[in-house]
Amino acid sequence: MPETTIEFYRLHRKFVDNKEAIPPGSENLIYHTMALGHHIGVLDCFQRAISAPENVYRGMISKLPHGECRDKLEGVFKWGEIEITSGHTGILLQDMTAGMPAMPQEEKGVAQQFCDNLLLMEKEPTIYMVVKRK
């Protein structure tokens, strides 16, 4: 039986499934339409950013303080998938950084990759991540 993994996918790019060209300077229009839902033709393209064995992921989050961050990351076990947006980055970075000194090297490596992606999300708030249990 294959080992269960936790896969982090980061938004790589978005495009509008439309034959008409989008005029220059319309980026804000695209971001607003995404808020309305994908039924209008905006498609998200994801790329895998991090892959970790489930036991490493569990070990990593066990080093985090109890609270919002840990609850968020444990959600993948309850629902099979979670979404991380720019609204989550502050608490996730804070608690992940606090927990890293107690982590063994493999967990610390995953935590650092996760923090690097969170920092990208802070710079570009339209980026988000989907975390799946596979």
Secondary structure, 3 states (H helix, E strand, C coil): CCCCEEEEEEEEEEEECCCCCCCCCCHHHHHHHHHHCHHHCEEEEEEEEEEEEHHHHHHHHHCCCCCHHHHHHHHHHHHCEEEECHHHHHHHHHHHHHHHHHCCHHHHHHHHHHHHHHHHHHHCCCCCEEEEEC
